[in-house]
Every structure is written in C-alpha cells, then in structure tokens.
Amino acid sequence: MTAPRTPLMNNGVLPVRPAVGWWPAASCRGAGIETFFPPPGGLAAVRRALLICDRCPVRIPCRRYALDHRERYGIWGGLTEETRETLIRIGPPSAVTSLPQEPVAEPFVEPWFALLESS
C-alpha cells in the first residue's frame, strides 16, 4: 500500500496543504517556486512575487494563513519574510484587538484583520 499523495503546486514543485480552501483561486498557481522563495538578494524575484500578489484575489486569506502558521520562508500574500517577522514582533494594532471574533472553519489571526484589509 502506498502513502497518500500530497497535492502539489506548479507541476509538483511546491507542496500545498489541502485544508486551505482559498488555494485554488491564488494567482501564484503555476508560477515558479523561485519567484516566491527567492535566494538572498533576489530582488527581481521579490518584485515579481509582489506584483503577482498585488493582483491576487485571495491575498488577504494568504496573509492570514502565513501569519497564523508563522511561515518563516517565502513571500505570502504580498508579505516578505522580513515584513511578517516585523508584524509578528510588534503584534496587531491595539485598536483591532477589540473587534468581535466570528467562528471560522480555518484558523487565522483575527486581530490582524483590519491591518490586512487596508493594505
């Protein structure tokens, strides 16, 4: 018996967690992995990724996912590794912490909602 197969992006280059419901609508599907996981100093790849993310219809859920799961590497939802580290370090804006929380099917960082929606 073989192990269950993990869904993959970009013809088998990037593994994808199947529980992420927003994934099929992501603009990065089909893009090369090196665009979203650029080598150090790969500014051209970072710019390409940010342009793709900027027009992506699921940019906000992608950001939420990356923040909630503390994704350390790559560009997620238009946020670089450095930007995510900074956001996590400083924490969510204090005005947002009082927003009512609604039950959700997938985990995400609710206090980041207003900040993510405004960008």
VODO-833867 format. One line per field, with one value per residue: residue in three letters; x, y, z of N, C-alpha, C, O, CB in turn. Coordinates in Angstrom, 1 decimal. Glycine has a CB too. Example, Ala and Ser with C-alpha at 12.3 -4.5 7.8 and 13.67 -1.06 7.14 Angstrom:
# VODO-833867
r [ALA; SER]
nu [13.2; 12.8]
nv [-5.7; -2.2]
nw [7.8; 7.1]
cau [12.3; 13.7]
cav [-4.5; -1.1]
caw [7.8; 7.1]
cu [13.2; 12.9]
cv [-3.3; 0.0]
cw [7.8; 7.9]
ou [14.2; 13.4]
ov [-3.3; 1.1]
ow [8.5; 8.0]
cbu [11.3; 14.1]
cbv [-4.5; -0.6]
cbw [9.0; 5.7]
//
This chain:
# VODO-833867
r [MET; THR; ALA; PRO; ARG; THR; PRO; LEU; MET; ASN; ASN; GLY; VAL; LEU; PRO; VAL; ARG; PRO; ALA; VAL; GLY; TRP; TRP; PRO; ALA; ALA; SER; CYS; ARG; GLY; ALA; GLY; ILE; GLU; THR; PHE; PHE; PRO; PRO; PRO; GLY; GLY; LEU; ALA; ALA; VAL; ARG; ARG; ALA; LEU; LEU; ILE; CYS; ASP; ARG; CYS; PRO; VAL; ARG; ILE; PRO; CYS; ARG; ARG; TYR; ALA; LEU; ASP; HIS; ARG; GLU; ARG; TYR; GLY; ILE; TRP; GLY; GLY; LEU; THR; GLU; GLU; THR; ARG; GLU; THR; LEU; ILE; ARG; ILE; GLY; PRO; PRO; SER; ALA; VAL; THR; SER; LEU; PRO; GLN; GLU; PRO; VAL; ALA; GLU; PRO; PHE; VAL; GLU; PRO; TRP; PHE; ALA; LEU; LEU; GLU; SER; SER]
nu [0.8; 0.5; 1.6; -0.6; -0.9; 0.4; -1.1; 0.3; 1.8; 2.4; 3.1; 4.2; 6.2; 5.9; 4.8; 1.4; -0.8; -3.7; -6.0; -6.4; -8.7; -8.7; -6.8; -7.1; -7.8; -5.7; -3.3; -0.7; -0.5; 1.0; 3.1; 6.7; 8.5; 10.8; 10.2; 8.6; 10.1; 12.7; 16.3; 18.7; 19.0; 17.7; 16.2; 14.8; 13.2; 11.7; 10.3; 8.7; 7.1; 5.7; 4.3; 2.6; 1.2; -0.1; -2.2; -3.8; -6.7; -7.0; -5.3; -5.5; -6.6; -4.3; -2.3; -3.2; -3.1; -0.3; 0.6; -0.7; 0.3; 2.9; 4.7; 7.9; 9.5; 9.7; 7.5; 4.3; 1.1; 1.8; 3.6; 6.8; 9.4; 10.8; 8.9; 6.7; 8.0; 8.4; 5.8; 4.7; 6.4; 5.9; 3.2; -0.4; -2.3; -3.5; -6.1; -7.5; -7.7; -10.1; -12.1; -15.0; -14.9; -15.6; -16.7; -14.7; -14.0; -11.4; -8.2; -7.0; -5.4; -7.2; -7.0; -5.4; -7.0; -8.1; -5.7; -4.7; -6.7; -6.6; -4.4]
nv [-1.2; 2.2; 5.4; 8.2; 10.7; 14.0; 17.0; 19.0; 22.1; 23.9; 21.9; 19.8; 21.0; 22.6; 21.8; 21.7; 22.5; 20.6; 21.5; 24.2; 26.3; 28.6; 28.3; 27.3; 29.5; 31.2; 33.5; 32.8; 30.2; 28.0; 29.7; 29.9; 28.3; 29.6; 32.2; 32.9; 32.0; 33.3; 33.5; 34.7; 38.2; 38.2; 40.4; 40.9; 38.7; 38.9; 41.3; 40.5; 38.5; 40.1; 41.7; 39.8; 39.0; 41.4; 41.6; 39.5; 37.6; 36.3; 37.4; 38.4; 36.2; 34.5; 35.9; 35.9; 33.2; 32.8; 34.4; 33.2; 30.6; 31.1; 31.2; 30.9; 31.3; 32.6; 34.4; 35.5; 36.3; 38.8; 39.6; 39.9; 37.8; 39.3; 41.4; 40.0; 38.9; 41.3; 42.3; 40.2; 40.5; 43.1; 42.9; 42.9; 45.8; 47.9; 48.9; 47.1; 44.8; 44.7; 44.0; 42.0; 38.5; 36.0; 32.7; 30.5; 28.3; 27.7; 28.2; 31.4; 34.6; 36.6; 39.2; 40.6; 41.4; 44.1; 45.5; 43.9; 44.0; 46.7; 47.0]
nw [0.0; -0.8; 0.4; 1.1; -1.3; -1.4; -2.4; -5.0; -6.1; -9.1; -11.0; -9.4; -7.8; -5.5; -2.3; -1.1; 1.4; 1.8; 3.2; 2.9; 1.8; 0.1; -1.7; -4.5; -5.9; -6.0; -7.4; -7.7; -8.5; -10.7; -11.1; -10.9; -8.3; -7.4; -7.6; -5.4; -3.3; -3.2; -3.7; -1.3; -1.7; -4.1; -5.6; -7.9; -8.3; -5.9; -6.4; -8.7; -7.4; -5.6; -7.3; -8.5; -6.2; -5.6; -7.3; -6.7; -5.9; -3.5; -1.6; 1.0; 2.7; 2.3; 3.5; 6.1; 6.6; 6.4; 8.6; 10.8; 10.8; 11.1; 8.9; 7.9; 5.7; 2.4; 0.2; 1.0; 0.4; -0.4; 1.5; 2.6; 4.1; 6.0; 6.5; 7.6; 9.9; 11.3; 11.7; 13.3; 15.5; 16.5; 16.9; 16.6; 15.7; 18.4; 18.4; 16.9; 18.4; 19.8; 18.1; 17.4; 17.4; 15.0; 14.6; 12.7; 9.9; 9.2; 10.8; 11.6; 12.0; 13.7; 15.0; 13.2; 11.1; 10.3; 9.6; 7.6; 5.7; 4.9; 3.4]
cau [0.0; 1.3; 1.2; -1.4; -0.1; 0.2; -1.3; 1.4; 1.7; 3.4; 3.6; 4.9; 7.3; 5.7; 3.7; 0.3; -1.7; -5.0; -7.0; -6.5; -9.8; -8.5; -5.6; -7.3; -8.0; -4.4; -2.7; 0.6; -0.6; 1.6; 4.4; 7.9; 8.8; 11.9; 9.6; 8.1; 11.1; 13.9; 17.5; 19.1; 19.4; 17.0; 15.3; 13.9; 12.1; 10.8; 9.4; 7.8; 6.2; 4.9; 3.3; 1.6; 0.4; -0.9; -3.5; -4.3; -8.0; -7.0; -4.1; -5.8; -6.5; -3.0; -1.6; -3.7; -2.5; 1.1; 0.8; -1.2; 1.1; 4.2; 5.5; 9.2; 10.2; 9.0; 6.5; 3.0; 0.1; 2.5; 4.4; 8.1; 9.8; 11.1; 7.7; 6.0; 8.7; 8.1; 4.4; 4.6; 7.1; 5.2; 1.8; -1.5; -2.7; -4.3; -7.5; -8.1; -7.9; -11.4; -13.1; -15.7; -14.4; -16.6; -16.2; -14.3; -13.6; -9.9; -7.6; -6.3; -5.1; -8.3; -6.6; -4.7; -8.0; -8.1; -4.4; -4.5; -7.7; -6.3; -3.2]
cav [0.0; 3.4; 6.6; 9.2; 11.7; 15.4; 17.9; 19.9; 23.3; 24.1; 20.6; 19.0; 21.7; 23.2; 21.1; 22.5; 21.8; 20.5; 22.1; 25.6; 26.4; 29.7; 28.0; 27.1; 30.8; 32.0; 33.9; 32.3; 28.9; 28.0; 30.4; 29.1; 28.3; 30.5; 33.6; 33.1; 31.6; 33.7; 33.4; 36.0; 39.2; 38.1; 41.5; 40.8; 37.7; 39.5; 42.3; 39.7; 37.9; 41.2; 42.1; 38.7; 39.0; 42.6; 41.4; 38.2; 37.8; 35.7; 37.9; 38.5; 34.9; 34.0; 36.6; 35.4; 31.8; 32.9; 34.9; 32.2; 29.4; 31.5; 30.8; 31.6; 31.5; 32.9; 35.6; 35.0; 37.4; 40.1; 40.0; 39.2; 37.2; 40.4; 42.1; 39.1; 38.9; 42.6; 42.3; 39.3; 41.0; 44.3; 42.5; 43.5; 47.2; 47.7; 49.2; 45.9; 43.7; 44.7; 43.5; 40.7; 37.4; 35.1; 31.4; 30.3; 26.9; 27.6; 29.1; 32.6; 35.6; 37.6; 40.6; 41.3; 41.6; 45.5; 45.8; 43.1; 44.5; 48.0; 47.1]
caw [0.0; -0.9; 1.3; 0.4; -2.0; -1.0; -3.5; -5.3; -6.9; -10.2; -11.6; -8.4; -7.3; -4.2; -1.6; -0.7; 2.5; 1.2; 4.0; 2.6; 0.8; -0.8; -2.6; -5.9; -6.6; -5.8; -8.6; -7.8; -9.0; -12.0; -11.1; -10.5; -6.9; -7.2; -7.5; -4.1; -2.4; -3.9; -3.0; -0.7; -2.6; -5.3; -5.6; -9.1; -7.9; -4.9; -7.1; -9.5; -6.5; -5.0; -8.4; -8.6; -5.0; -5.6; -8.1; -6.3; -5.3; -2.2; -0.9; 2.5; 3.3; 2.2; 4.6; 7.4; 6.7; 6.7; 9.9; 11.7; 10.8; 11.3; 7.8; 8.1; 4.4; 1.2; 0.1; 1.2; 0.4; -0.6; 2.6; 2.6; 5.4; 7.0; 6.9; 8.5; 11.2; 12.0; 12.1; 14.4; 16.6; 17.1; 17.3; 15.9; 16.2; 19.6; 18.1; 16.2; 19.3; 20.4; 17.2; 17.8; 16.6; 14.5; 14.4; 11.3; 9.7; 9.2; 11.8; 11.1; 13.0; 13.6; 15.3; 12.0; 10.1; 9.8; 9.0; 6.3; 4.7; 4.5; 2.5]
cu [0.9; 0.8; 0.3; -0.6; -0.5; 0.0; -0.1; 1.1; 2.7; 4.0; 4.5; 6.1; 7.1; 4.5; 2.7; -0.5; -3.1; -6.2; -7.3; -7.5; -9.6; -7.5; -6.0; -7.5; -6.7; -3.8; -1.3; 0.6; 0.0; 2.9; 5.5; 8.1; 9.8; 11.4; 9.2; 9.0; 12.5; 15.1; 17.8; 19.5; 18.7; 15.9; 14.3; 12.8; 11.2; 9.8; 8.3; 6.7; 5.2; 3.9; 2.2; 0.6; -0.6; -2.2; -4.2; -5.7; -8.0; -5.8; -4.3; -5.8; -5.1; -2.1; -1.9; -3.1; -1.0; 1.4; 0.4; -0.3; 2.6; 5.2; 6.8; 9.8; 9.2; 8.1; 5.1; 2.0; 0.7; 3.3; 5.7; 8.4; 10.1; 9.8; 6.9; 6.7; 8.4; 6.7; 4.1; 5.2; 6.4; 3.7; 0.8; -1.8; -3.6; -5.7; -8.2; -8.4; -9.3; -12.5; -13.7; -15.1; -15.6; -16.0; -15.8; -13.9; -12.1; -9.3; -7.0; -6.1; -6.1; -7.8; -5.9; -5.7; -7.9; -6.8; -4.3; -5.5; -7.3; -5.1; -3.5]
cv [1.2; 4.5; 7.5; 10.3; 13.2; 16.2; 18.8; 21.0; 23.2; 22.8; 19.8; 19.7; 22.1; 22.4; 22.1; 21.8; 21.8; 21.2; 23.6; 25.8; 27.5; 29.3; 27.9; 28.5; 31.7; 32.3; 33.3; 30.8; 28.9; 28.8; 29.6; 29.3; 29.4; 32.0; 33.9; 32.6; 32.0; 33.6; 34.7; 37.0; 39.1; 39.1; 41.4; 39.8; 38.2; 40.5; 41.5; 39.1; 39.0; 41.7; 41.1; 38.8; 40.2; 42.4; 40.1; 38.4; 37.2; 36.2; 37.9; 37.2; 34.3; 34.6; 36.1; 34.0; 31.9; 33.4; 33.9; 31.0; 29.8; 31.0; 31.6; 32.0; 31.8; 34.1; 35.0; 36.2; 38.7; 40.5; 39.2; 38.6; 38.3; 41.1; 41.3; 39.0; 40.2; 42.7; 41.4; 39.9; 42.2; 43.9; 43.3; 44.9; 47.0; 48.0; 48.0; 44.8; 43.6; 44.3; 42.2; 39.7; 36.5; 33.8; 31.2; 28.8; 26.7; 28.5; 30.3; 33.6; 36.7; 39.0; 41.3; 41.7; 43.0; 45.9; 45.1; 43.7; 45.9; 48.1; 46.6]
cw [0.0; 0.0; 0.4; -0.2; -1.6; -2.3; -3.7; -6.2; -8.0; -10.7; -10.7; -7.8; -5.8; -3.5; -1.1; 0.4; 1.9; 2.0; 3.7; 1.5; -0.2; -1.9; -4.0; -6.6; -6.5; -7.2; -8.8; -8.3; -10.4; -12.1; -10.6; -9.0; -6.5; -7.1; -6.1; -3.0; -3.0; -3.0; -2.3; -1.7; -3.9; -5.5; -6.8; -8.9; -6.9; -5.6; -8.0; -8.5; -6.0; -6.1; -8.6; -7.4; -5.0; -6.3; -7.7; -5.6; -3.9; -1.4; 0.6; 3.2; 3.3; 3.3; 5.9; 7.7; 7.1; 8.1; 11.0; 11.9; 10.9; 10.2; 7.8; 6.7; 3.3; 1.3; 0.1; 1.3; 0.3; 0.5; 2.5; 4.0; 6.4; 7.4; 7.9; 9.9; 12.0; 12.5; 13.3; 15.7; 17.3; 17.5; 16.5; 16.5; 17.4; 19.3; 17.5; 17.3; 19.9; 19.4; 17.6; 16.8; 16.2; 14.4; 12.9; 11.2; 9.7; 10.2; 11.0; 12.2; 12.9; 14.0; 14.1; 11.0; 9.5; 9.1; 7.6; 5.3; 4.2; 3.5; 1.1]
ou [1.9; -0.4; 0.5; 0.4; -1.7; 0.8; 0.5; 0.2; 3.8; 5.2; 5.5; 6.9; 8.0; 3.4; 3.0; -0.7; -3.7; -7.2; -8.2; -7.2; -10.1; -7.4; -5.2; -7.2; -6.8; -3.7; -0.8; 1.7; -0.4; 3.6; 5.3; 7.9; 9.8; 12.0; 9.4; 8.8; 13.3; 15.1; 17.3; 20.4; 19.0; 14.7; 13.1; 11.7; 10.0; 8.6; 7.1; 5.5; 4.0; 2.7; 1.0; -0.6; -1.7; -3.2; -5.2; -5.7; -8.9; -5.3; -3.4; -5.1; -4.7; -1.3; -1.1; -2.6; -0.6; 2.3; 1.1; -0.1; 3.5; 6.3; 6.8; 10.6; 8.1; 8.1; 4.8; 2.2; 0.2; 3.8; 5.7; 7.7; 9.6; 9.7; 6.3; 6.0; 8.2; 6.5; 3.4; 4.7; 6.3; 3.2; 1.1; -1.5; -4.5; -6.6; -9.4; -9.3; -9.7; -13.7; -13.0; -14.9; -16.5; -14.8; -16.6; -13.5; -11.6; -9.9; -6.4; -6.7; -5.9; -8.3; -5.8; -5.3; -7.8; -6.9; -3.9; -5.2; -7.7; -4.9; -2.6]
ov [1.3; 4.5; 7.6; 10.7; 13.5; 16.1; 19.3; 20.9; 22.6; 22.6; 19.2; 19.0; 22.0; 22.4; 23.2; 20.6; 22.9; 21.4; 24.2; 25.5; 27.5; 30.1; 28.5; 28.5; 32.8; 31.4; 33.3; 30.3; 29.7; 28.6; 28.6; 30.4; 30.0; 32.8; 35.0; 32.9; 31.1; 33.5; 35.7; 36.7; 39.9; 38.8; 41.7; 40.1; 37.9; 40.4; 41.9; 39.1; 38.7; 42.0; 41.4; 38.7; 40.2; 43.1; 39.8; 39.2; 37.4; 35.4; 37.6; 37.0; 33.6; 34.0; 35.8; 33.7; 31.2; 32.9; 33.7; 30.5; 28.9; 30.5; 32.8; 33.0; 31.5; 34.8; 34.2; 37.1; 39.7; 41.7; 38.0; 38.9; 38.2; 41.5; 41.8; 39.1; 40.1; 43.1; 41.8; 39.7; 42.2; 44.6; 44.3; 45.2; 46.2; 47.4; 47.9; 44.0; 42.6; 44.3; 41.3; 39.9; 36.2; 33.6; 31.6; 28.1; 25.7; 29.6; 30.1; 33.4; 37.7; 40.0; 42.6; 42.4; 43.2; 46.5; 45.7; 43.7; 46.2; 49.1; 46.6]
ow [0.7; 0.3; -0.8; 0.4; -1.5; -3.2; -2.8; -7.0; -7.9; -10.7; -11.1; -7.2; -5.0; -4.0; -0.7; 0.3; 1.6; 1.4; 4.2; 0.3; -1.3; -2.9; -4.9; -7.8; -7.0; -8.0; -9.9; -8.7; -11.3; -13.0; -9.8; -8.5; -5.5; -6.5; -5.6; -1.8; -3.3; -1.8; -2.7; -2.6; -4.9; -5.5; -6.7; -9.2; -7.0; -5.3; -8.0; -8.9; -5.9; -5.7; -8.8; -7.6; -4.5; -5.9; -8.4; -4.6; -3.1; -0.5; 1.3; 4.2; 4.2; 3.9; 6.8; 8.8; 8.1; 8.8; 12.0; 13.0; 10.8; 10.5; 7.8; 6.7; 3.3; 2.3; -0.7; 2.1; 0.8; 0.6; 2.4; 5.0; 7.6; 8.6; 8.9; 10.9; 13.2; 13.6; 14.2; 16.8; 18.5; 18.3; 15.8; 17.7; 17.3; 20.0; 17.6; 17.0; 20.4; 19.7; 18.1; 15.7; 17.1; 14.0; 12.0; 12.1; 10.1; 10.4; 10.0; 13.3; 12.2; 13.3; 14.2; 10.0; 8.2; 8.0; 6.7; 4.1; 3.0; 2.9; 0.3]
cbu [-1.0; 1.4; 2.4; -2.5; -0.3; 1.4; -2.6; 2.5; 1.8; 4.5; 4.2; 5.4; 7.7; 5.4; 4.2; -0.6; -1.6; -5.4; -6.7; -5.1; -11.0; -8.1; -5.0; -8.6; -9.1; -3.4; -2.6; 1.3; -2.0; 0.6; 4.2; 9.1; 9.2; 13.0; 8.4; 6.8; 11.1; 13.7; 18.7; 20.1; 20.9; 16.4; 16.0; 14.8; 12.8; 11.6; 10.2; 8.5; 6.9; 5.7; 4.1; 2.3; 1.2; -0.1; -3.2; -3.4; -9.1; -7.0; -3.8; -7.1; -7.5; -2.4; -1.8; -5.3; -2.7; 1.8; 0.0; -2.6; 0.9; 4.8; 4.8; 10.2; 11.0; 8.1; 6.8; 2.8; -0.7; 1.5; 3.7; 9.2; 11.1; 12.1; 6.8; 5.9; 10.2; 8.4; 3.4; 5.1; 8.5; 5.2; 1.6; -2.8; -3.3; -3.8; -7.6; -7.1; -6.9; -11.7; -12.4; -17.2; -13.4; -17.2; -17.2; -13.1; -14.2; -9.4; -6.6; -7.0; -3.6; -9.4; -5.7; -3.7; -9.3; -8.4; -3.3; -4.8; -9.1; -6.0; -2.1]
cbv [0.0; 3.9; 7.3; 9.8; 11.6; 16.0; 18.7; 19.0; 24.6; 25.0; 20.8; 17.8; 22.9; 24.7; 20.3; 22.9; 22.6; 19.1; 22.0; 26.2; 26.6; 30.9; 26.7; 26.3; 31.6; 31.3; 35.4; 32.3; 28.3; 28.4; 31.7; 29.5; 27.0; 30.4; 33.7; 32.4; 30.0; 35.2; 32.9; 35.8; 39.1; 36.7; 42.8; 40.5; 36.4; 40.3; 43.2; 38.5; 37.2; 42.3; 42.3; 37.3; 39.1; 43.7; 41.4; 37.4; 37.1; 34.2; 39.3; 39.3; 33.9; 34.3; 38.2; 35.3; 31.1; 33.8; 36.2; 31.8; 28.6; 31.1; 31.0; 30.8; 30.2; 31.7; 36.4; 34.1; 37.3; 41.1; 39.7; 40.2; 36.3; 41.4; 42.4; 37.7; 38.8; 43.8; 41.9; 37.9; 41.5; 45.4; 42.6; 42.7; 48.0; 48.7; 50.3; 45.4; 43.8; 46.1; 43.3; 40.8; 36.6; 35.6; 30.3; 31.2; 26.5; 27.9; 28.4; 33.2; 36.2; 37.2; 40.6; 40.3; 41.4; 46.4; 45.4; 41.6; 44.6; 48.9; 46.2]
cbw [1.2; -2.4; 1.9; 1.3; -3.6; -0.2; -3.4; -5.9; -6.1; -9.7; -12.9; -9.1; -8.1; -4.3; -0.5; -1.8; 3.8; 1.0; 5.5; 2.2; 1.5; 0.0; -2.1; -6.1; -5.9; -4.9; -8.7; -6.4; -9.0; -13.0; -10.3; -11.3; -6.4; -8.3; -8.5; -4.0; -2.1; -4.3; -3.9; 0.4; -2.9; -5.4; -5.6; -10.4; -7.4; -3.8; -8.1; -10.2; -5.3; -4.5; -9.7; -8.7; -3.8; -6.2; -9.6; -5.5; -6.1; -2.3; -1.5; 2.7; 2.6; 0.8; 4.5; 7.4; 5.4; 5.7; 10.1; 11.3; 9.5; 12.7; 6.5; 8.8; 4.0; 0.8; -1.2; 2.5; 1.7; -0.9; 4.0; 2.2; 5.2; 6.3; 5.7; 7.9; 11.0; 11.0; 10.9; 14.1; 16.2; 16.1; 18.8; 16.0; 15.1; 20.7; 17.1; 15.2; 20.4; 20.9; 15.8; 17.7; 17.4; 13.1; 14.9; 10.9; 8.3; 7.7; 12.6; 9.9; 12.8; 14.5; 16.5; 11.4; 10.6; 10.9; 9.9; 6.5; 5.4; 5.7; 3.1]
//
